[in-house]
Amino acid sequence: MKFNDWICIRRRMLLPLAAVAAAGVFGTGGACFGSGGQKGVQVPDSYFVLAANKSDDTITVFQVDQSTGALTRLSTVATGHQPVDVAVPDTNNVMRVVYVLNAGDRTISEFQMFRNGLLQPLSPATIPTGTDPVSFVRRNFTDVVSVVDRSSNTIARYLIQGNGQLAGDGLIATGPAPVAATILSEELCEVNSTNDTLGEFVYTGDPPAPPKDPTATYPVGKGAAAIAWEQGPNLAGGLWVANSTAETITSFPTTWNTASIQPSRITGAGSSSSVPGHPVALAADLDVGSHHGDRAVYALTQEGQLLQYHLSGDDTGPAAAATAVATGPSPSALLPTATELAKPFLYVANSGDGTVWQYTLHNDFSAPTATGTPTFSGKGVNALAFAITGAETSLPPGSGGISIPVK
């Protein structure tokens, strides 16, 4: 199935056109799956933020108020040892699944997420990974989860089965010591911390599969730590790499070739901008602003700053200057939700005190505003993910999920 055989019914969610017709999907602004065999049954969406707590060996589930963005802590669930990342991938199943990457015991914890936000482990509850898992690949294909493994210089690909369990689907050889990766429509880009390079892999075939060797490599700054990509209004976009040691962000232009319907590709050399601090995390989001196509890149620094870079039109940025606001101690992850909620919000995990902070983003790209009271997640919180549940199956009778009482 090719990329253009899919329809986007919610941002970052793709369904095959055949499945749309079969399921009776319709636009509602909320969930749009038929339920119980009845087409056109509307089920309200629920919104959640999930946070991995590395020092507690847990994941915390927060419910999100759609209007205010406020977080309500629902439950804390045991994971493997030292969770470092969490993924809520798109699937063709009605079942909503959550995966937690555990660096300490080299496993992936597998959960089903129910409509009320409770998590229940699958069986088996964990599967093994490689020797040094550090992160999930961002913006992955439907029904695919991939893990960046630093010491083995590989990215492991897993397919999501109908029961939610993961099945290994091969390895991609990367550069030395990869730390982060993202998908650009049908292309994989990964950054390597040892030789400060970015590897570009162009997927081919149906379903898309990567080549054995990178299509191209590009230099980035020293201490590459994070990567992000966002497509712009005219099918142009930008790929960004945070270089912690060099205190820079390297940006690359990307373009979707409309003439040949080719996926987004890097179309030029990278350019670096100085950052006021050591960047450790990146995120990008489209249409935060009041003008169509305006978008933003966000970065966190070790020194405790949230940086916002405003990109206009087809700019690839980041610009030399950024608005900066304070975070909590030792910020470790950030999560913008610009198009999913009634207003654009952003969440920051602070590993120093185990809290998640909420910020309101503004249409004029003025500095983000810290909103509400910091919410405790768990010790060493260092990864965030956003989840939407709609017409998924409710909790089985007598289940109640698996949770640890909130302290």
Sequence and secondary structure as in RCSB ss.txt:
>XXXX:A:sequence
MKFNDWICIRRRMLLPLAAVAAAGVFGTGGACFGSGGQKGVQVPDSYFVLAANKSDDTITVFQVDQSTGALTRLS
TVATGHQPVDVAVPDTNNVMRVVYVLNAGDRTISEFQMFRNGLLQPLSPATIPTGTDPVSFVRRNFTDVVSVVDR
SSNTIARYLIQGNGQLAGDGLIATGPAPVAATILSEELCEVNSTNDTLGEFVYTGDPPAPPKDPTATYPVGKGAA
AIAWEQGPNLAGGLWVANSTAETITSFPTTWNTASIQPSRITGAGSSSSVPGHPVALAADLDVGSHHGDRAVYAL
TQEGQLLQYHLSGDDTGPAAAATAVATGPSPSALLPTATELAKPFLYVANSGDGTVWQYTLHNDFSAPTATGTPT
FSGKGVNALAFAITGAETSLPPGSGGISIPVK
>XXXX:A:secstr
  GGGEEEEETTEEEEHHHHHHHT    SS    BTTBTT     EEEEEEEETTTTEEEEEEE TTT  EEEEE
EEE SSSEEEEE    SSSSEEEEEEETTTTEEEEEEE TTS EEEEEEEEEE  S EEEE BS  TTEEEEEET
TTTEEEEEEE TTS EEEEEEEE SSSEEEEEE SSEEEEEETTTTEEEEEE BTTTTB  SS SEEEE  TTEE
EEEEEE TTSEEEEEEEETTTTEEEEEEEEEETTTTEEEEE S  EEEE SS EEEEEEEE  SSSTT EEEEEE
ETTTEEEEEEE TT     S  EEEE SSSEEEEEE TTTSSS EEEEEETTTTEEEEEE  TT    EEEEEEE
E  TTEEEEEEEEESS     TTT    B   
